[in-house]
Amino acid sequence: MTDQLERLANGVLWPGFFGTTAPEWLRRELRDGLAGVVYFAQNVGDGVAALSAEIVEANPDALIGVDEEGGSVTRLESAGGSTLPGAAQLGALDDVTATARTGAELARRLRAAGANVALGPVADVNTDPRNPVIGVRSFGSDPALVARHVIAQVDGIQDGAVAACIKHFPGHGDTHLDSHHALPVIELDVEEYERVHLAPFRAAIDAGVDTIMTAHIVVPAWGEEPATLNPRVLGMLRDWGFEGVIITDALDMAAIRETVGIGGGAAQALAAGADLLCIGNPTNPGEAALPDQDERDFRAARDGIVAAIRDGSLPRERVEQAAARVSALARSLRTAAAALSHESAPAFDALEIVRRALRVDGTPPTASLLSVVDARRRSTLAVDSAAGYVSEVLAAGGHRMRLDVARSTVDEQDRALDEAVAAEGTTVILVDRPDADAAQRALVENAARRDPQAVVVNVGLAVQRALPLPTIEVGAASRLGAAAARERLVGAAV
């Protein structure tokens, strides 16, 4: 009986793992019905297509997901930065054809890697400028704009035989906490929540989205449990007619791991109505990660499900229903891939889309060399905010310095600015939260006093309070965004 229950539980589990080849424990579980895997940066290298083939050999119906959004969030291009437009850039441009074509290109890249589920687009309406985890991952703060671009990108992705996964239901846009590290509580009036934050999800369901990811957030008006574990919240999706797969956000995030635990979270999420349980990235604990953290986390989730079935707190029929939905999605994707046209796709110029999305406040100087002070916030588990490739592309061999304004003293900041001004080239202050982070704004003001010819490149949300220097609004911490900003300043992209 235990073996039968473990195999049943395998059909709803979606783990991450270490390495660029499939470990033996993973191949064994795939052969025993594991639903598939999720790729993170540590899994992606030159041989990612071969890795996918290895996984599909073990389970031909494996769902292979990638947290690939374009812009600030990439796994396939984590080493060098995304070369796809991001959501905020597409929202600023507000050209749904460009958004659909970006989705089609994203699907093409996932298929080339052997993957078949895109964990995107973000359907959150980012209404809190302090939001540390969504921000430019959202198409914007207007629900109608977000809805039309979510639909366009879902269409582009799913026309390419890849499942789209809109996230993070019921909306992670009005919080200033990161659910990777805490459990956000959103105290909004229900009418406002429904009008603003639910609208893009309902629109995507009407448009036929394949999967939806839950959020680890609490909306007290709907109960004390986080949405991932809340049957009332997940029940809304079924009430609206959604018959696809409900996927959890990662169960290793603090909002779940440090409250009910991975095993308890897995069982409670299934009982609440989730179908596919994303276990998470085993590298997230950092130096505390054990050599077998991937297998440990997987077993914790599976053991929690089996124990809950055995003690009656999780009906076996609910797990069978979830596994059937997951299996049906896998079969439909295999059919769609077989029927996919092999005609050449229209030419896709990602840089041109990002060029059109750039916004410039003031008159930046014409430069030949750039001297960059990178004052962006530190990276999070979701977004590699401080990735060095952004400043590297922007500086292109010129002076560049990383400056953590949250930890450095005023004297240290003064010295960094003096070095940048003294170096050859136009001084560039690279920021990502100048409205929400007083230290970033203070640095810009200090730079303006030292060098009135300096310029700001902002890769975060567009500023609402004007800065004292000309500002290029990029809208993504990406290789492509940095190239477009450099081109605007020196007349040539790298």
Summary of the structure (lengths in Angstrom):
residues: 494
radius of gyration: 22.6
end to end distance: 60.0
largest distance: 73.7
contacts: 1877
relative contact order: 0.12
helix: 45%
strand: 12%
